[in-house]
């Protein structure tokens, strides 16, 4: 890494533990593939995750500035209000790190192309 | 990311939560800067971490294949046996991902160059 004398960067530490929190990395990856998405679309993409925990994680991602939540106004002919979530610029800039980590996982962790996908 | 249809790669998910576990990312970063290191050197580089938890994390990293533990034989003139930890090839290949994450953290999280470093 760039600076061998810099033993421990508190913000790198903060970043890796924020993204490594249960399901957070998976949610960011889903939004990296397509933004914006509705809550139910994200929930469908990460089916093991409960709605309660997904809601908690979305609030954390929004508070951190990685995700923006938008309420789409009612369409003129009526119909339900939509809430959509998208990555912010800050969130999109995680792509190189998450892509590199995914390449590492595909290379080093077994069966990433296996039946569970 | 490479494949927009691939909503959730279980091994990416496994990797980010493994590295995001409390202190694991910080320990890997310390060994990325210099390997091998003795237990006490790693402990000094991450001073907030207890020896008990560091020991647990080193066992997990070793079990996963990211770190190798080597017992250095007694020197001919006597003296204590040394135990050293180094990243494996698999561990060193985390560098691009962790560097990209660190760059992101430096850009987006406040005060990374502040007094706590």
gemmi code that builds the backbone of each chain (N, CA, C; Angstrom):
import gemmi

chains = {
    "A": [
        ("UNK", (0.826, -1.190, 0.000), (0.000, 0.000, 0.000), (0.868, 1.250, 0.000)),
        ("UNK", (0.230, 2.364, -0.209), (0.986, 3.577, -0.514), (2.010, 3.929, 0.562)),
        ("UNK", (1.606, 3.875, 1.791), (2.472, 4.397, 2.841), (2.717, 3.321, 3.897)),
        ("UNK", (3.891, 2.734, 3.838), (4.178, 1.600, 4.708), (4.292, 2.011, 6.175)),
        ("UNK", (4.505, 3.304, 6.430), (4.638, 3.746, 7.817), (3.290, 3.956, 8.494)),
        ("UNK", (2.272, 3.987, 7.687), (0.954, 4.327, 8.199), (0.247, 3.034, 8.595)),
        ("UNK", (0.471, 2.632, 9.843), (0.053, 1.283, 10.220), (-1.454, 1.104, 10.183)),
        ("UNK", (-2.180, 2.112, 10.581), (-3.617, 1.888, 10.676), (-4.385, 3.155, 10.450)),
        ("UNK", (-5.124, 3.205, 9.293), (-5.923, 4.385, 8.940), (-7.319, 4.193, 9.507)),
        ("UNK", (-7.705, 5.040, 10.446), (-9.002, 4.812, 11.090), (-10.170, 4.833, 10.103)),
        ("UNK", (-10.029, 5.549, 8.999), (-11.177, 5.619, 8.097), (-11.255, 4.433, 7.154)),
        ("UNK", (-10.120, 3.878, 6.769), (-10.130, 2.575, 6.075), (-10.813, 1.546, 6.975)),
        ("UNK", (-10.420, 1.549, 8.232), (-10.958, 0.621, 9.221), (-12.482, 0.789, 9.334)),
        ("UNK", (-12.899, 2.036, 9.427), (-14.324, 2.352, 9.514), (-15.055, 1.874, 8.245)),
        ("UNK", (-14.443, 2.111, 7.093), (-15.075, 1.754, 5.811), (-15.244, 0.249, 5.687)),
        ("UNK", (-14.205, -0.508, 6.006), (-14.296, -1.952, 5.778), (-15.293, -2.579, 6.750)),
        ("UNK", (-15.367, -2.048, 7.965), (-16.328, -2.631, 8.910), (-17.757, -2.159, 8.632)),
        ("UNK", (-17.893, -0.987, 8.055), (-19.239, -0.546, 7.646), (-19.749, -1.435, 6.508)),
        ("UNK", (-18.911, -1.640, 5.496), (-19.345, -2.439, 4.337), (-19.451, -3.925, 4.668)),
        ("UNK", (-18.693, -4.360, 5.674), (-18.703, -5.770, 6.036), (-19.793, -6.136, 7.024)),
        ("UNK", (-20.543, -5.156, 7.452), (-21.662, -5.427, 8.362), (-22.656, -6.327, 7.636)),
        ("UNK", (-23.276, -7.186, 8.390), (-24.145, -8.215, 7.810), (-25.102, -7.631, 6.765)),
        ("UNK", (-24.980, -8.099, 5.521), (-25.808, -7.766, 4.360), (-25.485, -6.433, 3.705)),
        ("UNK", (-24.745, -5.549, 4.350), (-24.509, -4.233, 3.742), (-23.792, -4.350, 2.396)),
        ("UNK", (-22.732, -5.156, 2.348), (-21.991, -5.310, 1.092), (-22.857, -5.883, -0.021)),
        ("UNK", (-23.721, -6.813, 0.333), (-24.614, -7.416, -0.667), (-25.597, -6.379, -1.207)),
        ("UNK", (-26.140, -5.551, -0.325), (-27.102, -4.528, -0.758), (-26.430, -3.511, -1.690)),
        ("UNK", (-25.229, -3.075, -1.326), (-24.525, -2.094, -2.172), (-24.253, -2.700, -3.547)),
        ("UNK", (-23.896, -3.976, -3.584), (-23.628, -4.629, -4.862), (-24.891, -4.674, -5.733)),
        ("UNK", (-26.023, -4.941, -5.125), (-27.292, -4.976, -5.870), (-27.571, -3.603, -6.495)),
        ("UNK", (-27.332, -2.546, -5.731), (-27.568, -1.188, -6.257), (-26.489, -0.769, -7.253)),
        ("UNK", (-25.309, -1.375, -7.150), (-24.253, -1.094, -8.128), (-24.669, -1.630, -9.501)),
        ("UNK", (-25.372, -2.728, -9.494), (-25.820, -3.318, -10.764), (-26.942, -2.525, -11.396)),
        ("UNK", (-27.820, -1.976, -10.542), (-28.932, -1.203, -11.096), (-29.427, -0.228, -10.039)),
        ("UNK", (-29.496, 1.043, -10.414), (-30.035, 2.091, -9.549), (-30.884, 2.994, -10.420)),
        ("UNK", (-32.017, 3.538, -9.969), (-32.600, 3.257, -8.663), (-33.381, 1.941, -8.642)),
        ("UNK", (-33.641, 1.477, -7.443), (-34.486, 0.299, -7.262), (-35.441, 0.562, -6.099)),
        ("UNK", (-36.584, -0.077, -6.197), (-37.558, 0.003, -5.111), (-37.149, -0.962, -4.004)),
        ("UNK", (-37.671, -0.697, -2.825), (-37.374, -1.543, -1.663), (-37.644, -3.015, -1.994)),
        ("UNK", (-38.790, -3.278, -2.618), (-39.163, -4.676, -2.886), (-38.222, -5.326, -3.901)),
        ("UNK", (-37.669, -4.535, -4.813), (-36.716, -5.095, -5.778), (-35.406, -5.486, -5.089)),
        ("UNK", (-34.976, -4.628, -4.177), (-33.750, -4.961, -3.433), (-34.009, -6.203, -2.580)),
        ("UNK", (-35.170, -6.240, -1.940), (-35.519, -7.397, -1.105), (-35.540, -8.683, -1.939)),
        ("UNK", (-36.037, -8.605, -3.169), (-36.065, -9.798, -4.022), (-34.665, -10.236, -4.428)),
        ("UNK", (-33.772, -9.262, -4.577), (-32.410, -9.587, -5.017), (-31.584, -10.201, -3.889)),
        ("UNK", (-31.978, -9.963, -2.660), (-31.254, -10.510, -1.488), (-32.280, -11.256, -0.645)),
        ("UNK", (-32.745, -12.407, -1.117), (-33.933, -13.012, -0.514), (-33.766, -13.492, 0.927)),
        ("UNK", (-32.552, -13.743, 1.373), (-32.374, -14.258, 2.742), (-32.563, -13.167, 3.786)),
        ("UNK", (-32.621, -11.937, 3.364), (-32.633, -10.791, 4.274), (-34.072, -10.403, 4.618)),
        ("UNK", (-34.373, -10.236, 5.907), (-35.732, -9.841, 6.315), (-35.986, -8.376, 5.958)),
        ("UNK", (-37.261, -8.030, 5.775), (-37.606, -6.637, 5.472), (-37.183, -5.701, 6.593)),
        ("UNK", (-37.293, -6.178, 7.819), (-36.916, -5.328, 8.950), (-35.431, -4.966, 8.901)),
        ("UNK", (-34.600, -5.994, 8.645), (-33.158, -5.744, 8.611), (-32.775, -4.950, 7.358)),
        ("UNK", (-33.444, -5.221, 6.231), (-33.172, -4.441, 5.021), (-33.479, -2.963, 5.271)),
        ("UNK", (-34.591, -2.707, 5.940), (-34.973, -1.329, 6.236), (-33.915, -0.649, 7.116)),
        ("UNK", (-33.416, -1.386, 8.087), (-32.366, -0.849, 8.971), (-31.097, -0.529, 8.167)),
        ("UNK", (-30.710, -1.461, 7.309), (-29.495, -1.253, 6.509), (-29.655, -0.086, 5.534)),
        ("UNK", (-30.844, 0.058, 4.934), (-31.049, 1.173, 4.007), (-30.930, 2.503, 4.744)),
        ("UNK", (-31.448, 2.543, 5.977), (-31.322, 3.785, 6.767), (-29.854, 4.089, 7.079)),
        ("UNK", (-29.079, 3.054, 7.390), (-27.656, 3.262, 7.681), (-26.909, 3.755, 6.438)),
        ("UNK", (-27.229, 3.132, 5.287), (-26.562, 3.526, 4.042), (-26.928, 4.960, 3.662)),
        ("UNK", (-28.177, 5.332, 3.926), (-28.624, 6.695, 3.630), (-27.933, 7.691, 4.583)),
        ("UNK", (-27.876, 7.329, 5.871), (-27.248, 8.216, 6.858), (-25.771, 8.436, 6.540)),
        ("UNK", (-25.139, 7.417, 5.991), (-23.718, 7.505, 5.670), (-23.470, 8.269, 4.368)),
        ("UNK", (-24.515, 8.431, 3.561), (-24.365, 9.159, 2.293), (-24.076, 8.271, 1.103)),
        ("UNK", (-24.182, 6.961, 1.289), (-23.889, 6.022, 0.199), (-25.115, 5.843, -0.695)),
        ("UNK", (-26.290, 5.981, -0.110), (-27.549, 5.750, -0.815), (-28.438, 6.981, -0.638)),
        ("UNK", (-29.209, 7.292, -1.677), (-30.217, 8.351, -1.553), (-31.598, 7.744, -1.775)),
        ("UNK", (-32.530, 8.166, -0.940), (-33.900, 7.678, -0.989), (-34.753, 8.774, -1.611)),
        ("UNK", (-35.528, 8.416, -2.609), (-36.353, 9.405, -3.307), (-37.799, 8.953, -3.299)),
        ("UNK", (-38.684, 9.865, -2.917), (-40.111, 9.581, -3.013), (-40.580, 10.129, -4.358)),
        ("UNK", (-41.018, 9.235, -5.226), (-41.462, 9.643, -6.559), (-42.933, 10.054, -6.428)),
        ("UNK", (-43.272, 11.305, -6.850), (-44.650, 11.794, -6.646), (-45.678, 10.905, -7.331)),
        ("UNK", (-46.886, 10.948, -6.794), (-47.992, 10.186, -7.387), (-48.109, 10.489, -8.872)),
        ("UNK", (-48.310, 9.470, -9.673), (-48.546, 9.742, -11.100), (-49.871, 10.484, -11.262)),
        ("UNK", (-49.996, 11.326, -12.316), (-51.200, 12.159, -12.491), (-52.494, 11.346, -12.474)),
        ("UNK", (-52.494, 10.173, -13.027), (-53.725, 9.373, -13.064), (-54.000, 8.604, -11.778)),
        ("UNK", (-53.264, 8.895, -10.716), (-53.440, 8.139, -9.468), (-52.469, 6.977, -9.396)),
        ("UNK", (-52.585, 6.187, -8.339), (-51.665, 5.062, -8.141), (-50.750, 5.355, -6.974)),
        ("UNK", (-50.091, 4.330, -6.473), (-49.325, 4.491, -5.238), (-48.046, 5.313, -5.442)),
        ("UNK", (-47.683, 6.042, -4.408), (-46.399, 6.747, -4.383), (-45.282, 5.707, -4.368)),
        ("UNK", (-44.205, 5.987, -5.122), (-43.084, 5.052, -5.125), (-41.924, 5.617, -4.330)),
        ("UNK", (-41.223, 4.730, -3.637), (-39.978, 5.112, -2.965), (-38.858, 4.342, -3.649)),
        ("UNK", (-37.841, 5.069, -4.051), (-36.733, 4.429, -4.761), (-35.413, 4.734, -4.054)),
        ("UNK", (-34.500, 3.807, -4.200), (-33.168, 3.963, -3.615), (-32.131, 3.903, -4.725)),
        ("UNK", (-31.158, 4.801, -4.649), (-30.066, 4.796, -5.633), (-28.754, 5.063, -4.910)),
        ("UNK", (-27.663, 4.610, -5.507), (-26.354, 4.985, -4.978), (-26.108, 6.464, -5.267)),
        ("UNK", (-25.471, 7.140, -4.347), (-24.984, 8.499, -4.584), (-23.659, 8.413, -5.347)),
        ("UNK", (-23.073, 9.559, -5.672), (-21.734, 9.554, -6.274), (-20.740, 8.847, -5.363)),
        ("UNK", (-20.834, 9.121, -4.075), (-19.971, 8.470, -3.081), (-20.145, 6.945, -3.140)),
        ("UNK", (-21.398, 6.511, -3.258), (-21.661, 5.071, -3.316), (-21.123, 4.450, -4.595)),
        ("UNK", (-21.320, 5.146, -5.721), (-20.848, 4.592, -6.997), (-19.338, 4.452, -7.020)),
        ("UNK", (-18.668, 5.335, -6.290), (-17.196, 5.266, -6.290), (-16.655, 4.088, -5.489)),
        ("UNK", (-17.528, 3.310, -4.886), (-17.078, 2.054, -4.271), (-16.830, 0.964, -5.304)),
        ("UNK", (-17.242, 1.208, -6.549), (-17.189, 0.132, -7.545), (-15.794, -0.500, -7.711)),
        ("UNK", (-14.714, 0.296, -7.864), (-13.411, -0.377, -8.033), (-13.054, -1.297, -6.871)),
        ("UNK", (-13.333, -0.857, -5.654), (-13.004, -1.682, -4.485), (-13.839, -2.955, -4.472)),
        ("UNK", (-15.134, -2.821, -4.746), (-16.009, -3.998, -4.665), (-15.755, -4.942, -5.834)),
        ("UNK", (-15.424, -4.374, -7.000), (-15.076, -5.237, -8.144), (-13.801, -6.022, -7.860)),
        ("UNK", (-12.807, -5.351, -7.277), (-11.547, -6.042, -6.971), (-11.780, -7.126, -5.927)),
        ("UNK", (-12.638, -6.845, -4.975), (-12.923, -7.849, -3.946), (-13.682, -9.035, -4.550)),
        ("UNK", (-14.581, -8.735, -5.458), (-15.320, -9.822, -6.104), (-14.386, -10.690, -6.955)),
        ("UNK", (-13.460, -10.051, -7.659), (-12.487, -10.823, -8.458), (-11.656, -11.718, -7.531)),
        ("UNK", (-11.264, -11.177, -6.407), (-10.495, -11.966, -5.425), (-11.325, -13.154, -4.942)),
        ("UNK", (-12.582, -12.888, -4.611), (-13.448, -13.960, -4.095), (-13.646, -15.043, -5.162)),
        ("UNK", (-13.799, -14.618, -6.411), (-14.006, -15.607, -7.478), (-12.754, -16.448, -7.693)),
        ("UNK", (-11.600, -15.813, -7.488), (-10.360, -16.552, -7.685), (-10.057, -17.482, -6.513)),
        ("UNK", (-10.319, -17.033, -5.307), (-9.781, -17.724, -4.132), (-10.803, -18.479, -3.302)),
        ("UNK", (-12.061, -18.132, -3.414), (-13.036, -18.875, -2.613), (-13.688, -19.897, -3.528)),
        ("UNK", (-13.860, -21.104, -3.066), (-14.282, -22.177, -3.968), (-15.738, -22.042, -4.420)),
        ("UNK", (-15.998, -22.535, -5.632), (-17.368, -22.740, -6.113), (-18.184, -21.476, -6.246)),
        ("UNK", (-17.533, -20.355, -6.586), (-18.308, -19.117, -6.721), (-19.235, -19.185, -7.934)),
        ("UNK", (-18.926, -20.038, -8.893), (-19.830, -20.209, -10.046), (-20.734, -21.415, -9.864)),
        ("UNK", (-20.858, -21.877, -8.641), (-21.591, -23.117, -8.386), (-23.095, -22.929, -8.335)),
        ("UNK", (-23.757, -23.950, -7.828), (-25.212, -24.030, -7.916), (-25.927, -22.993, -7.063)),
        ("UNK", (-25.234, -22.427, -6.061), (-25.942, -21.526, -5.156), (-26.177, -20.163, -5.778)),
        ("UNK", (-25.562, -19.905, -6.938), (-25.801, -18.613, -7.586), (-27.098, -18.595, -8.324)),
    ],
    "B": [
        ("UNK", (-20.565, -3.430, -12.465), (-19.814, -4.672, -12.309), (-20.017, -5.561, -13.522)),
        ("UNK", (-19.258, -6.600, -13.603), (-19.166, -7.355, -14.848), (-20.534, -7.862, -15.328)),
        ("UNK", (-21.308, -8.418, -14.442), (-22.509, -9.099, -14.903), (-23.724, -8.552, -14.166)),
        ("UNK", (-24.479, -7.731, -14.888), (-25.595, -7.051, -14.237), (-26.721, -8.010, -13.847)),
        ("UNK", (-26.754, -9.183, -14.445), (-27.818, -10.132, -14.127), (-27.523, -10.930, -12.865)),
        ("UNK", (-26.289, -10.865, -12.442), (-25.864, -11.702, -11.326), (-26.061, -10.907, -10.040)),
        ("UNK", (-27.267, -11.020, -9.473), (-27.635, -10.108, -8.398), (-26.785, -10.288, -7.148)),
        ("UNK", (-26.444, -11.513, -6.830), (-25.748, -11.700, -5.567), (-24.826, -12.886, -5.597)),
        ("UNK", (-23.489, -12.610, -5.556), (-22.473, -13.676, -5.576), (-22.178, -14.082, -4.145)),
        ("UNK", (-22.504, -15.308, -3.796), (-22.330, -15.693, -2.391), (-20.892, -15.566, -1.902)),
        ("UNK", (-19.912, -15.692, -2.810), (-18.540, -15.629, -2.316), (-18.033, -14.205, -2.148)),
        ("UNK", (-18.508, -13.300, -2.974), (-18.264, -11.870, -2.711), (-18.836, -11.517, -1.333)),
        ("UNK", (-20.045, -11.963, -1.102), (-20.738, -11.706, 0.162), (-19.919, -12.270, 1.340)),
        ("UNK", (-19.479, -13.494, 1.170), (-18.656, -14.138, 2.204), (-17.360, -13.341, 2.430)),
        ("UNK", (-16.734, -12.913, 1.334), (-15.451, -12.204, 1.432), (-15.613, -10.875, 2.160)),
        ("UNK", (-16.629, -10.102, 1.801), (-16.734, -8.762, 2.402), (-17.093, -8.868, 3.883)),
        ("UNK", (-17.885, -9.880, 4.234), (-18.239, -9.994, 5.660), (-17.096, -10.617, 6.471)),
        ("UNK", (-16.289, -11.439, 5.832), (-15.099, -11.968, 6.516), (-14.118, -10.819, 6.811)),
        ("UNK", (-13.842, -10.009, 5.791), (-12.870, -8.919, 5.970), (-13.420, -7.788, 6.825)),
        ("UNK", (-14.752, -7.663, 6.864), (-15.364, -6.591, 7.632), (-15.615, -6.951, 9.081)),
        ("UNK", (-15.293, -8.188, 9.439), (-15.456, -8.596, 10.836), (-14.538, -7.735, 11.712)),
        ("UNK", (-14.983, -7.448, 12.896), (-14.283, -6.501, 13.770), (-12.770, -6.788, 13.824)),
        ("UNK", (-11.973, -5.842, 13.370), (-10.508, -5.805, 13.377), (-9.849, -6.611, 12.257)),
        ("UNK", (-10.569, -7.482, 11.563), (-9.914, -8.321, 10.555), (-9.281, -7.473, 9.450)),
        ("UNK", (-10.030, -6.492, 8.944), (-9.493, -5.644, 7.872), (-8.260, -4.873, 8.317)),
        ("UNK", (-8.278, -4.413, 9.561), (-7.125, -3.670, 10.082), (-5.896, -4.570, 10.183)),
        ("UNK", (-6.077, -5.810, 10.633), (-4.952, -6.742, 10.766), (-4.356, -7.073, 9.390)),
        ("UNK", (-5.225, -7.316, 8.417), (-4.724, -7.643, 7.069), (-3.925, -6.469, 6.509)),
        ("UNK", (-4.412, -5.249, 6.772), (-3.709, -4.062, 6.276), (-2.318, -3.936, 6.908)),
        ("UNK", (-2.212, -4.242, 8.184), (-0.921, -4.187, 8.871), (0.058, -5.176, 8.232)),
        ("UNK", (-0.425, -6.381, 7.926), (0.444, -7.387, 7.304), (0.719, -7.068, 5.831)),
        ("UNK", (-0.165, -6.300, 5.195), (0.078, -5.882, 3.813), (1.274, -4.936, 3.765)),
        ("UNK", (1.416, -4.147, 4.800), (2.530, -3.196, 4.856), (3.852, -3.884, 5.142)),
        ("UNK", (3.804, -4.924, 5.972), (5.052, -5.622, 6.281), (4.722, -7.043, 6.723)),
        ("UNK", (5.364, -8.004, 6.064), (5.236, -9.414, 6.425), (6.619, -10.027, 6.312)),
        ("UNK", (7.020, -10.972, 7.173), (6.249, -11.427, 8.325), (6.364, -10.469, 9.499)),
        ("UNK", (5.452, -10.633, 10.427), (5.512, -9.890, 11.681), (5.201, -10.836, 12.828)),
        ("UNK", (5.760, -10.505, 13.967), (5.467, -11.260, 15.183), (4.131, -10.789, 15.752)),
        ("UNK", (3.569, -11.670, 16.565), (2.281, -11.357, 17.201), (2.342, -9.989, 17.895)),
        ("UNK", (3.421, -9.760, 18.645), (3.511, -8.519, 19.429), (3.620, -7.296, 18.521)),
        ("UNK", (4.222, -7.475, 17.344), (4.321, -6.342, 16.412), (2.947, -5.983, 15.853)),
        ("UNK", (2.161, -7.032, 15.538), (0.806, -6.767, 15.033), (-0.014, -6.105, 16.143)),
        ("UNK", (0.133, -6.624, 17.361), (-0.604, -6.060, 18.497), (-0.243, -4.581, 18.697)),
        ("UNK", (1.030, -4.248, 18.527), (1.443, -2.846, 18.690), (0.870, -1.956, 17.591)),
        ("UNK", (0.706, -2.538, 16.399), (0.204, -1.742, 15.273), (-1.305, -1.495, 15.377)),
        ("UNK", (-1.981, -2.338, 16.133), (-3.440, -2.187, 16.309), (-3.712, -2.144, 17.808)),
        ("UNK", (-3.348, -1.048, 18.445), (-3.290, -1.061, 19.916), (-4.635, -1.220, 20.620)),
        ("UNK", (-5.737, -0.894, 19.946), (-7.037, -0.991, 20.632), (-7.504, -2.441, 20.779)),
        ("UNK", (-6.837, -3.353, 20.106), (-7.283, -4.748, 20.021), (-6.644, -5.565, 21.147)),
        ("UNK", (-7.466, -6.340, 21.873), (-6.924, -7.171, 22.949), (-6.152, -8.360, 22.372)),
        ("UNK", (-5.200, -8.884, 23.136), (-4.434, -10.051, 22.685), (-5.345, -11.247, 22.433)),
        ("UNK", (-6.366, -11.394, 23.257), (-7.272, -12.528, 23.089), (-7.983, -12.456, 21.739)),
        ("UNK", (-8.491, -11.271, 21.417), (-9.224, -11.124, 20.155), (-8.260, -11.184, 18.971)),
        ("UNK", (-7.065, -10.628, 19.121), (-6.075, -10.722, 18.034), (-5.748, -12.186, 17.757)),
        ("UNK", (-5.581, -12.959, 18.821), (-5.276, -14.383, 18.659), (-6.403, -15.097, 17.904)),
        ("UNK", (-7.641, -14.758, 18.263), (-8.797, -15.365, 17.589), (-8.806, -14.992, 16.101)),
        ("UNK", (-8.571, -13.720, 15.814), (-8.574, -13.267, 14.419), (-7.427, -13.904, 13.611)),
        ("UNK", (-6.257, -14.071, 14.236), (-5.136, -14.676, 13.513), (-5.462, -16.130, 13.173)),
        ("UNK", (-6.138, -16.825, 14.090), (-6.540, -18.219, 13.810), (-7.541, -18.260, 12.658)),
        ("UNK", (-8.476, -17.325, 12.633), (-9.462, -17.291, 11.544), (-8.782, -16.997, 10.202)),
        ("UNK", (-7.844, -16.049, 10.221), (-7.141, -15.703, 8.974), (-6.296, -16.870, 8.486)),
        ("UNK", (-5.709, -17.590, 9.432), (-4.907, -18.761, 9.076), (-5.813, -19.875, 8.515)),
        ("UNK", (-6.948, -20.102, 9.179), (-7.875, -21.156, 8.738), (-8.408, -20.866, 7.331)),
        ("UNK", (-8.582, -19.586, 7.033), (-9.111, -19.182, 5.727), (-8.041, -19.236, 4.631)),
        ("UNK", (-6.754, -19.273, 5.042), (-5.667, -19.338, 4.060), (-5.105, -17.985, 3.685)),
        ("UNK", (-5.504, -16.946, 4.421), (-5.034, -15.590, 4.114), (-3.667, -15.326, 4.774)),
        ("UNK", (-3.437, -15.981, 5.896), (-2.221, -15.777, 6.687), (-1.563, -17.131, 6.937)),
        ("UNK", (-0.236, -17.141, 6.959), (0.483, -18.353, 7.357), (1.294, -18.046, 8.619)),
        ("UNK", (1.265, -19.000, 9.531), (1.970, -18.862, 10.815), (3.207, -19.744, 10.739)),
        ("UNK", (4.355, -19.190, 11.067), (5.598, -19.944, 10.988), (6.314, -19.892, 12.333)),
        ("UNK", (6.721, -21.061, 12.814), (7.543, -21.106, 14.017), (8.995, -21.121, 13.561)),
        ("UNK", (9.724, -20.056, 13.907), (11.124, -19.937, 13.499), (11.957, -20.685, 14.531)),
        ("UNK", (12.776, -21.674, 14.092), (13.519, -22.496, 15.054), (14.446, -21.662, 15.943)),
        ("UNK", (14.716, -22.209, 17.112), (15.633, -21.534, 18.039), (16.935, -21.195, 17.331)),
        ("UNK", (17.435, -20.011, 17.552), (18.753, -19.697, 16.984), (19.817, -20.584, 17.637)),
        ("UNK", (20.929, -20.893, 16.905), (21.956, -21.831, 17.431), (22.483, -21.425, 18.797)),
        ("UNK", (22.639, -20.151, 19.052), (23.174, -19.723, 20.345), (22.142, -19.670, 21.463)),
        ("UNK", (20.957, -20.207, 21.235), (19.905, -20.137, 22.254), (18.999, -18.937, 22.015)),
        ("UNK", (18.082, -18.712, 22.908), (17.121, -17.611, 22.750), (15.754, -18.172, 22.431)),
        ("UNK", (14.741, -17.337, 22.576), (13.365, -17.836, 22.457), (12.984, -18.169, 21.018)),
        ("UNK", (12.133, -19.179, 20.883), (11.545, -19.499, 19.588), (10.642, -18.349, 19.164)),
        ("UNK", (10.682, -18.010, 17.865), (9.830, -16.936, 17.378), (8.663, -17.498, 16.578)),
        ("UNK", (7.520, -16.880, 16.715), (6.372, -17.205, 15.872), (6.084, -15.979, 15.005)),
        ("UNK", (6.002, -16.202, 13.693), (5.776, -15.083, 12.784), (4.548, -15.335, 11.924)),
        ("UNK", (3.922, -14.248, 11.539), (2.741, -14.319, 10.670), (3.024, -13.545, 9.389)),
        ("UNK", (2.624, -14.141, 8.261), (2.791, -13.463, 6.973), (1.537, -13.689, 6.140)),
        ("UNK", (1.287, -12.782, 5.213), (0.217, -13.027, 4.249), (0.653, -14.136, 3.294)),
        ("UNK", (-0.284, -14.973, 2.912), (-0.048, -15.951, 1.845), (-0.209, -15.233, 0.493)),
        ("UNK", (-0.026, -15.956, -0.593), (-0.298, -15.390, -1.919), (-1.749, -14.925, -2.012)),
        ("UNK", (-2.633, -15.736, -1.499), (-4.060, -15.389, -1.464), (-4.280, -14.087, -0.693)),
        ("UNK", (-3.595, -13.945, 0.427), (-3.738, -12.733, 1.237), (-3.169, -11.507, 0.524)),
        ("UNK", (-1.999, -11.683, -0.120), (-1.395, -10.531, -0.816), (-2.266, -10.056, -1.962)),
        ("UNK", (-3.005, -10.968, -2.552), (-3.861, -10.572, -3.686), (-5.083, -9.750, -3.256)),
        ("UNK", (-5.241, -9.550, -1.969), (-6.277, -8.609, -1.510), (-5.854, -7.151, -1.691)),
        ("UNK", (-4.590, -6.936, -2.017), (-4.083, -5.563, -2.033), (-4.888, -4.616, -2.932)),
        ("UNK", (-5.187, -4.975, -4.195), (-5.938, -4.008, -5.012), (-7.284, -3.623, -4.399)),
        ("UNK", (-7.983, -4.590, -3.827), (-9.291, -4.296, -3.237), (-9.131, -3.383, -2.016)),
        ("UNK", (-8.162, -3.695, -1.169), (-8.000, -2.904, 0.057), (-7.440, -1.516, -0.247)),
        ("UNK", (-6.577, -1.438, -1.252), (-6.078, -0.112, -1.669), (-7.206, 0.745, -2.211)),
        ("UNK", (-8.065, 0.141, -3.025), (-9.179, 0.906, -3.595), (-10.132, 1.358, -2.487)),
        ("UNK", (-10.336, 0.502, -1.509), (-11.219, 0.869, -0.405), (-10.599, 1.984, 0.441)),
        ("UNK", (-9.290, 1.896, 0.622), (-8.618, 2.943, 1.388), (-8.688, 4.290, 0.649)),
        ("UNK", (-8.502, 4.246, -0.659), (-8.603, 5.484, -1.449), (-10.007, 6.069, -1.317)),
        ("UNK", (-10.998, 5.193, -1.361), (-12.387, 5.651, -1.199), (-12.580, 6.290, 0.168)),
        ("UNK", (-12.079, 5.624, 1.203), (-12.242, 6.126, 2.573), (-11.544, 7.480, 2.734)),
        ("UNK", (-10.376, 7.610, 2.124), (-9.647, 8.879, 2.237), (-10.387, 9.999, 1.517)),
        ("UNK", (-11.054, 9.626, 0.413), (-11.770, 10.653, -0.342), (-13.082, 11.038, 0.339)),
        ("UNK", (-13.777, 10.052, 0.905), (-15.162, 10.284, 1.277), (-15.430, 10.349, 2.776)),
        ("UNK", (-14.555, 9.807, 3.575), (-14.812, 9.871, 5.013), (-13.970, 11.006, 5.583)),
        ("UNK", (-14.529, 11.813, 6.443), (-13.840, 13.039, 6.858), (-12.628, 12.762, 7.742)),
        ("UNK", (-11.645, 13.651, 7.636), (-10.526, 13.720, 8.589), (-9.660, 12.487, 8.621)),
        ("UNK", (-9.503, 11.810, 7.486), (-8.656, 10.620, 7.489), (-7.197, 10.997, 7.705)),
        ("UNK", (-6.843, 12.230, 7.397), (-5.468, 12.669, 7.654), (-5.360, 13.437, 8.973)),
        ("UNK", (-6.353, 13.263, 9.801), (-6.412, 14.034, 11.045), (-5.505, 13.495, 12.138)),
        ("UNK", (-5.718, 14.025, 13.322), (-4.799, 13.796, 14.432), (-4.785, 12.354, 14.917)),
        ("UNK", (-5.823, 11.588, 14.622), (-5.872, 10.241, 15.191), (-4.973, 9.266, 14.452)),
        ("UNK", (-4.380, 9.688, 13.339), (-3.472, 8.784, 12.625), (-2.114, 8.729, 13.250)),
    ],
}
model = gemmi.Model(1)
for chain_id, residues in chains.items():
    chain = gemmi.Chain(chain_id)
    for i, (resn, *xyz) in enumerate(residues, 1):
        res = gemmi.Residue()
        res.name, res.seqid = resn, gemmi.SeqId(i, " ")
        for name, pos in zip(("N", "CA", "C"), xyz):
            atom = gemmi.Atom()
            atom.name, atom.element = name, gemmi.Element(name[0])
            atom.pos, atom.b_iso = gemmi.Position(*pos), 0.0
            res.add_atom(atom)
        chain.add_residue(res)
    model.add_chain(chain)
structure = gemmi.Structure()
structure.add_model(model)
structure.setup_entities()
